Amino acid sequence: MNDTGYPSESGYDFQALADREAEIVDAEQEPFVPDFGVAPLPVSDAALALIVRHETGGRPFYEKVIKARPIWPAGASGVTIGFGYDIGYVSAADLRRDWAELGSNSLDRLARACGRHGDPALAALAASMSDIRVSWDMSERVFKARTLPKFVLLTMSSLANTDELSPDSFGALVSLTFNRGASFAIRWNPAKDPKDRYREMRAIKDAMAAKQFTGIPDLIRSMTRLWRGTAIEAEMTRRRKNEAALFAYGLTTQSAPFVPSFDLSDDDGSGAGIPGTSDDQEAPDGAEFEGQADAFDFAPAISAAAVRWAEDERSPDYAHLVEAPPTGGLFRLNAAALEALSEANDFALPDGARILFGLRGCAIVDGGGGFSESVTLRDIRPDHQVARCVLGVWDRAKSQIAVFAGSTVPNAAAVVSWRAKHDRGNLLSTGLYGYIVGTHNGKPGCFLLRKTASVFREVVVRRSSADLEYSLDDMAHVCTPGDNIHPTFFQTTAAFSSVGCQVVVGSASPAGDHRGPWAKFREMAGQVGPAGTPGAPYFYMLLTGAEAALARSAPPRRLRFGSSGERVRAMQEKLGISAPDGEFGPATSAALHALQKKRAQGRSDGIYTPSLDVALDWSILGA
């Protein structure tokens, strides 16, 4: 009998599956909806296979030795099922949500292990549930939907420039994070850590920031020093060498499939080649993730599902749209509808120009790509996980539009980053903005939220510090965020790179190699060549798909950031703005937010509506 609660079989020690240095907990999870399926993630099949093999021992071992049963891997673990799903670190609600396929009877029994970890009595509890079987296929579904996205987000949140890595190289770092936690910023404490266990992790963080990718495989291999002479030396050496080889492979342009340079060990189900493990007594006090507490002020690991889009009644983009139709409806969009929207918002646009526009929470049904008279779109909601918005070009001279898939919201990693460190991550408010053509992070030919090449535009964005969603009670921040328009750096809508920028599916390089829908978007905007026309000005009109759906019947009358004219001037006078100029800019927006927060218990959206006009009795918007 060993600590798992089962007899040892073939002399194998089940603790080999507990070789993680840290138990990383998913503290906040959004309800799992099986009908949504699993969105593709920026991790290659080879990386996925590597992680699963090292975390489970492989399918034959899982099915023949573990026999798909609950186990207790000892140490700080709780009862574990599937691909390293530790019941001791989740709530009963989480367990029932993620593993609904198991059925209520099995879940009732497994729920007894929720919240319990590091207790030797769990071995007997696991053994008492030996009749419960968690199939490999079911485990794989939950792993891809729940566990893997957590570590993808955690890796993205901890390291710079991950969007520039191939799925192989990025996947190798996800495997490293899976095993060692996001310990890339833990400082050396010689008194507690004479080995400086995190030296290579810090060096990887620095190398990623400096884009010195070629040195990272050596840093991964160097970590094998930490387990020399321990019971888990062979397995940890094997894992580090496989990760290093996969990262290096991802830096090449090879077309041959990746073959581990240091095998994944026997897959015959006997457990041969996968040595047993024990707690590494030389590890410093606390978990591997300790030290990230300053960066993440809630439970150690944050899953992608923890970041969510607020319900309409709490969203600064949708709360004002009491007249909005139900989500999910189809609608036609054409130049006349965009014209009606611009007039309803008092947006002053130059005649005959090409106007860039964004529709937050919108999907293309048909007509995407080049210019056309009209397109069919669907009103949806963003989610910070995949690209669920539409960006386009409106040729006012020809009354034509072109639409492209993209995102107008920050990705989940950016939402986490602001809450954790207050360093980046924002939601650009709807409105009208001025952009110029220029270089974004070394990539020429993008569109910059600037007045000139050296002068950033001051705007108002939302930032969420209390939770992981943007709502009416969040900060309205006057700042110069540099929310540029650039590619997502992915070729599908499955993921996107943005800390607040407006992005179109596709890619760009420092050499000006523009690809995918992004390249067509630039072309439709009139930009040709690697750099386009640096300094060329553009207007960008950002609204929601819900507002666009209303445009052909009754576009809602609003004043918001970028509005201009006599109605804005009248509002400024009522707000007490000194020297009213009729331009709805940062100062006017800040004043309106302050008024709204005072009237609505700290809630605001910075949008002046007919209902507010009536409530204040200002008579600005009229009938």
DALIN-V704633 format. One line per field, one symbol per residue. phi: phi as a letter, one per 20 degrees, with the letter a starting at -180 (. if undefined). psi: psi as a letter, one per 20 degrees, with the letter a starting at -180 (. if undefined). burial: 1 if it has 24 or more other C-alpha atoms within 12 Angstrom, else 0. A space follows every 50 residues. Layout:
BEGIN
phi=???
psi=???
burial=???
END
This chain:
BEGIN
phi=.cffncffdlmeeffgedeffbeddeeccfgedgffmdfgdfcfffffff ffffednnfgffeedfllefcdfmmefdfccmemeeffdcefffgfffdg ffnfffffffffefmdbmdgffffffffdfffddfgffffffgfedffgg fffffffecemffeefgffffffffffgedmeefcfffdgfdcfelfdgf ffffgffffeleffefgfffffffgfdfndfdgffffgffffffffffgf eedfdfffcgfcgemgdenenfndffcbfefeffgnfgegoeffececgg dcegffebeffgfdefecgfefeffgfofebecbffffffffffdleedf fmeedebcdfmbceebnfoefbfbcdcceccfbmdcfcccdbcdeffdlc cccbfabdcffgffffffffcldaobdfffqdceccfaedlndfnecdfb ecgddfeecccecddebdbecfeffddeadfmffdbffmcecefbbdadq fecdgqbbcgeneecmggffgffffndcngdmdgnfebecddcdfffffe ffdbgffbcbgnfbpffffffgfffnfflgcmdedgffffffgfffffec lndbcmdedgffgffeleleemf
psi=paiijqqppkjpoiihjkjqiqoppohopqppnhhiaopqqlprhggghg ggghhiirgggghhghkkrqrojacjrapprbmkoohijrrhggghghkh hhqhghhgghiiipjpqjohihghgghikiippoqggghgghghhggghg hgggghhhqqkhiiqrhggghhhggghhgirmkijpqpnhhimhimhjgh ghhggghghjkmhhihghhghhiihhjpjrijggghgggghggggggghi irkqiqqpppioqjrqkjihipinqrrrpoiiqrqrrhiqhihhhojaqg qpqhihprpqqgiipihihimhjqrqqiqqqppahhghghghhhjlooqp qjrppqqpopmqqpgqjqdaqrhrrprpoaqrjigrolrpqrpoohhilq qpqqqbqjqqrhhhgggghgilhroqopqqapqprqpapoliorjappmr grhioqppaprqpohhalqprhjrpoooamilnrorrhkqjrjhrqopji rpqpparqrhikoprahgghggghijpqrgibnpipqqqoooaqhghhhi hifnpppqpapiqrahhgghggghikppmpjjonagggghgggggghhhl ljqqijporhhhgghililgha.
burial=01111100000111111111111111111111000000111111111111 11111111101110111111111111111111111111111111111111 01000110111111111100011111111101111101111111111111 11111111111111111111111111111111111110000000011111 11111011000010011111111101100011111111111111111111 10000001110111100011111111111100110011111100111111 11111111110100111111100110101111111111111111111110 00111111111111101111111111111111111111111111110011 11111111111111111111100111111111111111111011111111 10000011111111101111111111111111111111111111111111 11111111100111111111111111100111011111111111111111 10001111111111101111110010100001111111111111110000 00111111110110000001100
END
